[in-house]
Each structure stands twice: as structure tokens, then as C-alpha cells.
Amino acid sequence: MAIELWQWLAAQLGLESDFVEFSNIGELVGAAASGEIDVAVTNMTVIRERAERIDFTHPWFDAGQRIMVRENAGGGVSKLIAGLNESGHLRAYAWIGIVIIMATVLVTLFDRRFDKDFPRRWRDGLAEGFYTVMSVATSGKPPARKNLFGWMGRFWQGLWLVCGIAVLAYVTSSVTSVMTTLSLTNQINSVADLPGRVIGVQPGSVSEDYARQAGFNIRRFDHIAEAAEALIDGRIDAIIGDAPVLEYYAHTTPQHPLIVVGPIFAPDKYAFALPRQSELTRQLSVELIGAHESGVIEEFRTRYFGDSP
């Protein structure tokens, strides 16, 4: 939008221009301040620190910061295992495994002695005992078994079922609780969820300034595509950037599992930047005011970002 708006302004003023690309906003500001370029054409946020080095035209866009994250970002198996370990559940699972092994041996020895139809070969007997134990532990239901000791046998079988159901309930509830915790802690819906995360920003941008002042752990990327790739790969947890830039990228790359979340924060305005005391500053500002009044800028905005909500 910035480039198309500039081309419209240049046509209005009868100017010819050549484009020179810079890696990031910081380099672009430096080029404008030094006079290396005549106009910085991009989504340049108007802030005092920059205004001390360069001149700004009349603002042409109301913007602010937003957050981009992975869509449906889950913890994954590795994080689930780590969560179970941190909460002590893996240790409990290990004890349950030991108990299952001991129970398998005891059931096998018991049935070999008292059940004449029980398999005589040890491997067959252990397999049968293991199947009996796991049937109770996983489903709460035993396989069909003879009642060898009357009412006392039924009593002990009932207690064994209770133990199996308790084990099944514990494993299910522990996994569910850890997954719920991971889901809640992995969600990023606003700035309040960013502390402790790794945040991608563009060097020299308002986003970087904001993230540094907030004390976030940041990683710098020259281009939004590089930051988006790092976000998809899991090298960073979120991106802070200009709302229109993030929204446009998410809209034009639907193949990427990325979404923009949360309301706009740190609202700001975009303008074109020029070297101090440039004679073009006033001319461009007058034309921009006219473009606002005539609806030209709104037409550009609608073309790139859709109708206003």
C-alpha cells in the first residue's frame, strides 16, 4: 500500500523515482537521516526518537502493534512427557509398571498351582497372567476366570477390579490434567501472555523498542517471512509487529498455520520519512491531506485490508 500510495503521490507532483531496498527499518531510517535517500517509503511509524533525526509527512495510516502466533499450537508428545515428568506422574507410572510385573508373576504362579487347565509352559502362563492383569488395569474388566475359592475368591476378585479401575482413572486424569495445563500455558492471546516467551521482532522497529522496554526475550529478523518461518519451526513463540503487516502476511499466506491474535496495542501512525528540512515534506503532506479528503487513501486501504469492521 505504501508503494502504491507513493506512486500516486509522485504522479500528482510530477516526480520520477527509483526504488532502493533496505534490509530493515533501522537501516532505512539511517539512510533517510543521512540523505542517502530522498524519501523512505514504507510503513514508517512516527515516534519522537525518529523525528529528532528525520522529517515526517502528514500521517496516512492509523496502526499499532499486534501479535502473530502459530495456529493451534500444541505442546506435542515431547512436551506432554516433560509435563508428566515435572509433575511426578512418570515416577508413579514406573511404580505402576513394577506392580504390573509383580502382579503378572503372582497371578501366573497362583493359577499354575490351583487351576489345572492353566497353561503349563512358563511363557504361555506368563502371557496369560499378563493378559489378565492388563485387562483389569486398562478396562476395569477381567477376562473370564474360574472362581477357585467360592465367596472368598469373588471377594478378592472384586478388590482387584477396584484397584484396576483406580489405576486406569489415575493414568487418564493425570494425562488429561497435564494436557490441559499445557494447552492453557501455551496459549498466547495478548501481550500479558508474552513474558517468558521468545519473541521475533524486526531490527530498529517500534516492535523491537516495545519488546525491549517490556523485558521480553527477543530474536531479530530482517523480514517478516524469516520471522514467520522461525515461528512455524518453533524457534520463536510469537512475533510482535505492525498490525497491518502481520494481518496482510497472514491473509496472503493461508498455507501457513499462522494467525494474528489480540487487540492492537501501542497505537501509532504511519508517515513517509525524509531528510531534515527536505523541500518535499510540505508538498507530500499537502497531497496526503488531499488524498484523505478525497477518499483515495481509504480506497487503497480497502483494497489491501478489506472493509472497516
RODO-130289 format. One record per residue: residue in three letters; y, z, x of N, C-alpha, C, O, CB in turn. Coordinates in pm, whole numbers, plus 50000, padded with zeros to 5 digits. Glycine has a CB too. Layout:
N
ALAYZXYZXYZXYZXYZX ...
This chain:
309
MET498805000050083500005000050000501265000050087502234993050057500005012249906 ALA501235008050195502405008750283502724995150342503884991150350502175018950395 ILE501684987950384501914974750446502434964750343503344957050371500614969550509 GLU501844964950223502314955650120503744958750079504544949750056501384956049998 LEU504054971650070505434975650037506384971250146507484966550117505534990850016 TRP505984972650272506844968250382507074953150375508194948450395506224972150517 GLN506024945650349506184931150341507154927350230507934917950245504824924450317 TRP507114934750118508064932250010509484935550054510414928050026507694940449884 LEU509664946750125510994950650174511514940550276512684936650273510934964650238 ALA510634936350366511044926750468511514913650403512474907550448509894923950567 ALA510814909550298511224897350228512594899150162513414889950161510164893450122 GLN512834911050106514124913750042515274913350142516384909050109514084927249972 LEU515004917750265516044918550368516034906650463516854905850554515884931350447 GLY515094897350442515014885650528514584888850669515054882750765516334878750532 LEU513674898550684513214902750817511864896650848511034894750760513134918150825 GLU511654893650975510354889351024509764900751107510494907651178510454876151106 SER508454902651099507864914151170506494910651224505784902051171507764926251077 ASP506134917551329504784917051388504204931051382504904940951404504814911551536 PHE502914931851352502264944851341501604948651474500964940451539501224944751229 VAL501774961151511501124966851630500364979251583500944988251521502164970451744 GLU499064979851613498244990951566498205002351667498105000151788496814986151536 PHE498275014551617498155026451699496955034551651496555033751535499455035051693 SER496385042451744495145049451714495295060351610494385062851531494585055251839 ASN496445067051610496625078151518498105080551491498975074251551495965090851575 ILE498375089851399499745092551358500585097851473501765094451486499765102451242 GLY499985106351557500735111951669501285101251761502435101851802499855121451748 GLU500435091351794500905080351880501965072051811502905067351875499735071451921 LEU501825070251680502805062251605504165068951602505195062351618502305059951462 VAL504175082151583505445089551585506105088351722507315086251732505215104451550 GLY505295089651827505835088451962506425074651987507465073552052504755091352064 ALA505775064151937506275050451956507595048451883508485041651934505255040251908 ALA507725054351762508985053151688510085061051757511235056551762508805058051544 ALA509755072651809510755081051875511285074652003512465075952036510175094751907 SER510425067552074510825061352200511485047852181512035042352276509625059852290 GLY511435042452059511985029252035511035017952068511425006252068513235027652112 GLU509775021452097508785011252127508545002252006508244990352022507465017652171 ILE508685007851888508575000151764509845002151683510575011851704507315004251682 ASP510104993051590511304993851507511075001851380511975008751332511784979951472 VAL509875000951324509555008151201508085012451206507205004651243509834999251074 ALA507845024951168506465029851155506055028051010506545034950921506335044851200 VAL505125018650987504715015150852503345021250825502315015750866504684999650832 THR503345032450757502095039150722502425050350625503585051850584501365044650849 ASN501435058150588501665069850503502195081150590501485090850618500345074050428 MET503445079950634504075089550724504675101050643505595098950564505165082750810 THR504155113050662504645124750590505955129450650506095130450772503615136050592 VAL506905132350563508215137050608508145152050633507935159950541509325133850501 ILE508315156050759508375170150795509505172250896509935162950963507005174950854 ARG509965184650904511125187650989510875184251136511755178651202511485202450975 GLU509695187651187509405185251328509565170451363510065167151470508005189951362 ARG509125161651273509275147351298510715142951279511215134451352508345139351206 ALA511385148751179512765144751151513695148151268514785142351279513265151551024 GLU513285157451354514075160451473513935149751580514745149251673513665173851529 ARG512935141251569512685130851669512945116851617513295107851695511275131751718 ILE512775114751486512895101351429513675102151298513885112951243511495095051406 ASP514095090551249514755089651119513745085451013512795078151042515955079651123 PHE513975090150890513115086350778513925078750673515105081350653512455098750716 THR513255069450608513865062750494513765071750370513225082750377513185048950468 HIS514285066750259514095073550132512585074150104511905064150125514875066250016 PRO512035085550057510585086450031510145076249926510885072849834510215100649983 TRP508915071349943508395061549849507095065749783506535058349703508195048449919 PHE506595077949817505335082449758505255097649763505545103749866504105076149831 ASP504875103749651504615118149646503125120449670502275114949599505055124449508 ALA502825128449770501425130549808501175145149839501825154049784501065121749929 GLY500225147649928499825161049966498465160450031497945149550058499805170549845 GLN497895171950057496605172750123495485175250022495675181949920496625183850230 ARG494305169650052493115172649973491915173650068492055172050189492865161649863 ILE490755176250012489555178650092488465168750052488235166349933489065193250075 MET487805162950152486655154350128485395161350179485395167150287486835140450197 VAL484325160750100483055166950137481915157450104482105147250038482865180450066 ARG480725161050151479525153550114479185156549969479285167949923478335157150207 GLU478785146249897478395147949758477005153949752476085149449821478445134549682 ASN476865164449667475575171149652474995175549785473815173549813474585162149580 ALA475855181349867475395185749998474515197949983474995208649945476595188850091 GLY473235196450013472315207650001472035213850137472425208650241471015203149937 GLY471355225150133471055232150256469945225650336469935226550458470685246250225 GLY468995218950267467875212950336466795223150366466985235250351468355206450465 VAL465625217950410464485226650436464775236150551464425247950545463235218350467 SER465425231050657465695239450773466585251250738466365262450785466335231250884 LYS467615248750655468495259650616467805269350521468095281250522469755254150552 LEU466895264050438466135272850350465265282350432465205294250404465265264650252 ILE464585276850534463745285150619464585295550693464195307150705462965276450718 ALA465745291050743466625300350813467105311450720467205323050760467835292950872 GLY467405307750594467845317850497466755327750465467015339750452468315311050370 LEU465525322850452464395331750426464165341150544463815352850526463135323650398 ASN464365336050665464185344250784465255355150793464955366750820464205335450910 GLU466515351150770467615360750779467485371850675467885383150700468945353550763 SER466935368550560466805378550453465525386750465465275395550383466835371750318 GLY464695383950568463495391850590462285387250511461225393350520463765405950560 HIS462435376650433461325372150349460185365950431459025367150393461825362150246 LEU460505359250541459445353050621458515363750678457305361650686460055344750736 ARG459075375150716458235385950765457285390750655456105393450679459105397750815 ALA457825391750533456985395850421455905385350393454765388850361457845398050294 TYR456265372450406455285361850386454145363050489452985360750457455955348050396 ALA454505366650612453495368150716452515379250680451305377750698454155371050853 TRP453035390250629452155401250587451275396950468450105400550461452985413650549 ILE451855389250377451065384150265449935375250317448815375850266451955376350165 GLY450235366950418449205358450477448085366550539446905363150524449815349350582 ILE448445377350608447425386050669446555392450560445335393250574448085397050756 VAL447205396950453446465403050343445515392850280444385396250245447435408550236 ILE445975380350265445115369950207443895367550294442785366150243445895356750189 ILE444085367250424442945365250515441955376850504440745374850495443435363850662 MET442495389250504441625400950492440895400950357439715404050350442445413750508 ALA441635397350250441025396950117439925386450109438895388450045442085394350011 THR440155375150176439145364550177437845369550242436755367250190439665352150253 VAL437985376350354436805381550424436095392050339434865391950328437215387650560 LEU436875401150277436285411650196435575406050072434465410350038437355421650153 VAL436225396350005435605390249887434305383249926433315383849855436565380249821 THR434345376450041433135369450087432005379250115430865377150073433445361150214 LEU432325390050188431295399950219430755406450093429555408650080431855410650314 PHE431665409650000431265416149876430335407149795429275411649752432495419849793 ASP430715394649774429915385649692428585381949759427575380149692430695372949661 ARG428605380949891427345377849961426325388949939425115386349934427595375850113 ARG426805401149926425885412449912425415414449769424245417549745426535425249962 PHE426325412749673425975416549535425695404549442425125406349335427095424749478 ASP426095392449483425875380749397424815371949462425055365849566427205372749375 LYS423665371449401422555363849459422805348849458422195341449535421275366949385 ASP423705344349369423995329949362425125325749456425465313949462424345326149219 PHE425695335149527426815331849618426305323649736425205326349785427535344849668 PRO427075313749784426615305449898426215313950018426905323650052427705295549939 ARG425115310350080424625318050193425285314250325425465322650413423135316350204 ARG425645301550338426285297350463427695303250470428415303350371426325281750473 TRP428065308150587429345315150601430535306050569431475310250501429485320650742 ARG430495293750617431655285150592431815282350443432935281650392431515271850668 ASP430675280750374430755278650229431205291450159431975291050063429405274050173 GLY430715302750208431095315350148432565318550169433235322950076430245326450204 LEU433065316450290434485318850317435375309550235436425313650185434795317050467 ALA434945297150221435715287650140435775292349995436815291549930435105273450147 GLU434645297249944434605302249806435485314649791436215316049693433155305449764 GLY435395323649890436235335549885437715332349893438535338149822435865344949998 PHE438065322749981439465318749995439965312549865441095315049823439645308850111 TYR439115304249802439505297949676439745308549569440695307349491438425288049629 THR438925318749565439095329449467440425336749489441175339149394437925339349474 VAL440685340349614441915347749646443145339449614444095344449553441935351849794 MET443145326749655444325318249634444515314749487445645312649443444215305449717 SER443445314149411443585311549268444375322749202445255320349119442205310049201 VAL444045334949241444755346449184446195346849236447115349549160444035359549218 ALA446385344249367447715345449428448685334749380449885337349371447605344849577 THR448185322749350449085311749316449235309449166450265304349121448605299349379 SER448225313049090448295310448947448155322948862448395322548741447245300648909 GLY447755333948924447535346148847446265345648765446035354348681448695348748757 LYS445415335548788444185334248711443005332848808443045324548899444255322048614 PRO441965340948789440805339648878439885328548832439885325148713440045352948886 PRO439095323048921438055313648877436975321348802436945333648806437445305848999 ALA436095314048735435025320748659434145328648755433575323148849434175310348579 ARG434035341848728433255350648815432345359648730432665363148616434185359248905 LYS431235363148788430345372448721430935386548724431615390348820428945372248785 ASN430665394148618431035408248616429825416248663428895418748586431505412648473 LEU429855420348790428685426648851428575441548825427505447348843428705424248998 PHE429685448048783429685462648773430215467548639430805478348633430505468448885 GLY430025460048531430405464748398431895467348384432735459948435429655477148366 TRP432195478248311433605481248283434395483948411435575480748418433725493248190 MET433755489948513434455492648639434825479648709435895478448769433575501448730 GLY433915469948702434215457048763435395450148697436245444448765433005448148758 ARG435435450648563436555444548492437865451448526438915445148538436325444948341 PHE437795464548542438985472248576439575467548709440775465148721438665487148582 TRP438705466248810439195461848941439645447248939440605443549007438095463749046 GLN438965439048861439415425148849440815424648787441645416448828438425417048764 GLY441075433148689442395433548628443475437748727444555431848729442405443048510 LEU443185448048809444145452148911444405440849011445545438849056443635464548985 TRP443365433549046443515422449140444435411549081445245405649152442135416349176 LEU444295409048950445175399248885446625403748889447525395748913444735396948741 VAL446845416748866448225421948870448825419849009449985415849022448245437048833 CYS448035422649112448525420549249448855405949275449865402749338447485425449350 GLY447995397049226448245382649244449515378049176450285370349233447085374649193 ILE449715382749054450925379048981452165384349051453195377649056450875384148837 ALA452055396649106453185402549178453545394249301454725392049330452875417049219 VAL452515389649373452765381349492453435368249452454405364049514451445378449568 LEU452905361949348453485349349302454935351149258455795342849289452655343549187 ALA455215361949186456575364549139457515367049256458655362349255456595376549044 TYR457035374449357457885377349474458235364549549459405362349583457175387149567 VAL457235356249577457495343949651458465334949574459405329549631456175336349680 THR458225333449444459085324849362460515330049357461465322349374458535323749221 SER460685342949334462025348749323462765348549456463975346349458461935362949271 SER462055350749567462715350949697463215337049735464335335549784461765356149806 VAL462385326849712462815313149742463975309149652464945303049698461635303149725 THR463895312649523464965309149429466265315949467467325309649462464575313049286 SER466215328549505467435335849539468095330149664469315328849670467145350649560 VAL467265326749764467825321049887468425307249860469495304149912466735319949997 MET467755298949779468285285749745469595287049667470525279249688467265277749664 THR469675296749577470905298949501472035303149593473165298349581470685309549392 THR471735312149686472745316649781473235305249867474435303849891472185327849869 LEU472285296849915472685285449997473545275749917474525270449969471455278150051 SER473185273549791473955264449707475375269349689476325261449696473285262849570 LEU475535282449667476875287949645477685287949773478875284549772476785302149591 THR477045291649885477795292550011478085278850070479025277350147477045300950111 ASN477275268750035477515255350089478575247650012479085237650060476225247450090 GLN478905252249892479875245049811481285246649867481695257549906479815249949666 ILE482005235749869483415235849908484195229549793484055217649766483665228050044 ASN484995237649728485755232949613487265234049632488035228249556485355240549491 SER487675241449733489115243349756489335248149898488375250049974489715253449654 VAL490585250049935490935254850068490315268550095489975271750209492455255550085 ALA490165276549991489625290050007488195289850060487715299950113489665297549875 ASP487495278550047486105277450093485975272150235484865270550285485325268549999 LEU487085269450302487045262950433486895272350553486345268050655488275255050450 PRO487335284950548487155293650665485695294250709484775295650628487665307750635 GLY485505293150841484155293250896483495279650900482405278250955483305302450817 ARG484135269450842483565255850843484165247750957485185251551015483825248750707 VAL483525236650988484055227151086484785216251009484185209350926482915221151177 ILE486075214551037486925205750958487385193851042487845195651155488145213450903 GLY487275181850988487755169851054489205167151016489585168050899486885157951018 VAL490035163751117491445160551095491835148851186491105145451280492355172951121 GLN492975142951156493495132251241494515138051339495365146051299494145121051155 PRO494445134351467495385139751566496835136851530497165125651489495075134051704 GLY497685146851545499105145051520499495144451374500645141551342499575132851586 SER498555147151285498825146051142499235159551083499055170051145497595140751068 VAL499795158950962500125171250890498845179050862498845191350860500875167950757 SER497755171850841496465178450818496075187050937495605198350920495375167950790 GLU496255181751057495925189551177496825201851187496355212751217496065180851303 ASP498135199951162499055211351168498655222151069498645234051101500495206751139 TYR498315217850948497935227550844496665234950885496585247250873497725220450709 ALA495675227450935494395233550971494555243251088493925253851090493375222751007 ARG495395239751185495635248751298496315261651253495925272551294496485241751405 GLN497335260251169498045272051121497135281151038497295293351036499245267951038 ALA496175275050969495235282850887494105288850971493325296950920494645274150778 GLY494025285051098492995290451185491625284251167490615290451202492895304851165 PHE491565272051111490275265451089489705260051220490445257251315490425254250987 ASN488395258451224487705252251336487745237151316487075232051226486225257451349 ILE488515230051397488765215951369488115206751472487875210651587490265213351365 ARG487845194551428487415183551515488365171951486488705169351371485905179551489 ARG488775164951590489785154451574489125140651574488255137651655490835155351687 PHE489575132251479489075118551467490285109351446491145112151363488035117151350 ASP490325098451520491455089251508491485082151374492565079851318491415078951619 HIS490315078751320490255070751198489425077751091488495085151121489675056951228 ILE489775075450967489075081550855487605077550853486755085550815489745077650723 ALA487305065150894485905060650894485075068750993483905071850966485825045750928 GLU485655072251109484935080351207484675094351153483585099751170485715081151338 ALA485685100151088485525113451030484495113250918483695122550905486875118650978 ALA484515102650836483555101550726482135100550779481215106450722483875089450639 GLU481935093150886480605091950947480115105550996478955109150978480625081751063 ALA481025113051060480655126451108480325135650992479445144151002481795132451192 LEU481045134050881480785142250762479415139150703478675148150665481895140050656 ILE479085126350694477795122250640476655127250729475615131350680477725107050626 ASP476875126750862475845130950957475705146050966474745151051024476145125351094 GLY476645153350908476585167950913477215174051035477065186051059475175172250905 ARG477935166051115478605171551233479845179551197480275188151273478985160351329 ILE480415176851081481515184751027481185187850882480335181350822482895177251040 ASP481865197850827481585202250690482555196650588482235195950469481605217250683 ALA483745192750632484745187550539485825180250617485915181450740485375199050455 ILE486625172650545487775165750604489015169950527489025169750404487605150150601 ILE490055173850598491365175850537492195163550570492295159550686492055189150588 GLY492795157550468493595145650492494555143150378494535150150277492705133550511 ASP495405133150396496335129350290495535125250167494595117350175497275117750336 ALA495935130650053495185128349929494975113449900493835109549872495915134749812 PRO495995104949905495765090749874494795084049970494025075349930497075083349876 VAL494835087850098493935081850196492475085450164491605076750164494305086550338 LEU492235098150138490865102450107490385096449975489245091949965490795117750101 GLU491265096449875490885091049744490575076149753489615071349694491995093549641 TYR491395068949828491195054549842489895051649917489145042549881492385047949915 TYR489625059450023488395057150101487165060050016486205052250017488385066050228 ALA487175071149942486035074549857485835064049748484695060849712486225088449794 HIS486945058649696486865048649589486335035249638485615028349566488235046749525 THR486695031549761486335018249812485025018249890484575007549932487445012949900 THR484415029949912483115030649981482135038549895481675049249936483265037150122 PRO481815033349776480925040849686479525042549742478755050849692480845033849553 GLN479165034749844477835036049903477695048749986476585052850019477525023949990 HIS478815055050019478775067350097478775079550003479545079749906479965068050194 PRO477945089550029477875101349941479015111049967478795122350010476545108649959 LEU480245106449941481425114549969482285115849844482415106349766482245108250085 ILE482865127549825483755129749712484965137749759484895145049858483035137149596 VAL486065136149687487295143649714487365154849611487265152349491488575134449709 VAL487545167149658487475178749569488755186949577489545185749672486265187449604 GLY488935195149475490035204649474491375198249442491525186049450490125211549605 PRO492345206449406493675201349376494445197949504494035201749614494455211449294 ILE495545190949488496425188149601497065201149648497535209149567497515177649563 PHE497085203349779497795214649836498735209549945498605198149990496795225249894 ALA499665217749985500685213750083501325200550042501275190950119500075212650224 PRO501925199749922502515187149875503585181949971504305189650033503125188949736 ASP503655168849981504635162750073505015148950021504575144749914504055161750217 LYS505845142050097506335128750060506135119350178506205123250294507825129250019 TYR505895106450143505755096150244507065088350254507765086050156504575086650210 ALA507365084350378508515075550402508195067150525507245070050598509845083750422 PHE508985056750546508865049150670509715055950777510755061750747509305034250649 ALA509265055050902509965061751013510555051351107509975040751130509015071051090 LEU511725054751161512425045751252513015053851368513115066051358513545037951178 PRO513395047051478514075054151587515375060251537515955055451440514345044651705 ARG515835070651601517065077351560518235067451559518395059251650517375089251654 GLN519045068551452520265060451434519965045451426520785037251466521235063051549 SER518805041951374518495027851354519345022251240519535028951138516975025851324 GLU519835010251258520665004051155519834999751034520384996750927521404992051212 LEU518514999451050517654995450939517405006950839516995004450726516334990450992 THR517655019250882517295030650798517995030050662517365031650558517635043750869 ARG519315027850664520055027650539519665015550453519515016850332521565027550566 GLN519505004050515519134992050439517794993850369517644990350251519084979850532 LEU516814999250442515495001350382515545011850271514865010450169514495005550489 SER516345022250292516445032750190517025027250061516555030549952517295044450241 VAL518065018850073518685013049954517665004549878517565005349756519915004549993 GLU516904996349951515904987849887514784996149824514274992549718515324978049989 LEU514395007149889513345015749835513805022449705513025023649611512945026349937 ILE515055026749702515585032649578515555022249466515195025349353517045037949599 GLY515925009849500515874999249401514444996349357514194993349240516504986549457 ALA513494997149451512094994749417511565005549324510735002749237511234994049544 HIS512035017749341511665028449248512225025449108511505026449009512195042249299 GLU513485021749103514145019548974513575007648898513475007848776515645017548994 SER513194997348971512684985148907511204985848873510684977248803512924973248996 GLY510504996048923509084997448895508174990448994506964990048974508794992248761 VAL508734984949101507904977849200506934987549267505754984449282508794971049306 ILE507434999149308506575008849376505485013849283504345015649325507405020649430 GLU505825016249155504815020649060503755009949040502575013049022505475024248926 GLU504164997249044503204986249032502234986249149501024984449130503944972749025 PHE502754988249271501894989149389500945001149378499745000049407502734990149516 ARG501505012349337500695024649328499535022749230498405026749257501565036549285 THR499835016849115498795014649014497725005149064496535006849034499415009248886 ARG498134995249140497174985449192496174991949287494994988449286497914974149265 TYR496645001449367495775007549467495065020249420493985023449468496575010649589 PHE495685027549327495135040649291494885042349142494435053049100496055051449337 GLY495155032149062494915033048920496065039348845497055043448904493665040748894 ASP495925040048713496975045848629497105060748655496155067348695496675043348481 SER498305065848631498545080148648497725087848548497595083548433500045083548633 PRO497155099648589496365107648496497225113248386496715120248298495655118848568 
